[in-house]
Amino acid sequence: MSPHEILKGGNSNHVIKEDDTVIRDTGVWSPFVHALLKQLTAAGFKKSPVLLETTASKERLTYFKGDVGNYPLKPYMQSDNMLIEVAQVLRRFHDITQTMVIPSDATFQLPVHTSGQHEVICHNDFAPYNCVFQSGHLVGIIDFDTAAPGSRVWDVAYAVYRFVPLTNDEHSLDCGWTPIPNRVSRLKLFCEAYGLEFDDRCKLIDTVQERLKSLIEYMNNTRSNLDHIPIYINDLKYIADHQAHFTNAITK
């Protein structure tokens, strides 16, 4: 392997692996993301990259060795044990970020879906394709560019959409979920492993739909990934059709 390798994926258009580090483009959101990564590192959180250095246009981060959860997912990434681990890691990430002080001049890549005091910092794209797995475990979370203040349930909503998954049958099969798992069972398992409070459970499925609608709006506004929009629209219909079933399962 050459010392310089161009990596695919992520929000950055140009990602280079150099030895055991990653060099990425920065944006106006980067000062906030860098402060977040520093806080996570200081708290002993091992699942986020360590910020090594930054310039006006680049950042250098530590590199996680392993398999990124790109679709179609490998079978071990679909296990219930992995789902539990993923939920617990997300909870730990959220708990650490409760105390983060948000600079008054902080800029975020995505609209902030909270008003007043934030509950946690949301990754805002917590999905298999932004996780690195090794030896049957989640070893790293990547691509924090969209991180921003928000609520626990906002971040959990997208996580369960991707990890349960709450995608329709066709979309699930396209992502490698074969056979399609028992969604209700895995939804309950995620909520229990995370320790999601009852009030958040009551509004979780509503929030999943709000989260997807927000994503569609962002894609329309930025004219990005427009081909994904019909997929999300079909998933919204699937979730709405099963909303009562999902909500009852995690609140009874």
Secondary structure, 3 states (H helix, E strand, C coil): CCCEEEECCCCCCCEEEECCEEEEECCCCHHHHHHHHHHHHHCCCCCCCCEEEECCCEEEEECCCCEECCCCCCHHHHCHHHHHHHHHHHHHHHHHHCCCCCCCCCCCCCCCCCCCCCCEEECCCCCHHHEEEECCEEEEECCCCCCEEECHHHHHHHHHHHHCCCCCHHHHHHCCCCCCCCHHHHHHHHHHHHCCCHHHHHHHHHHHHHHHHHHHHHHHHHCCCHHHHHHHHHHHHHHHHCHHHHHHHHHC
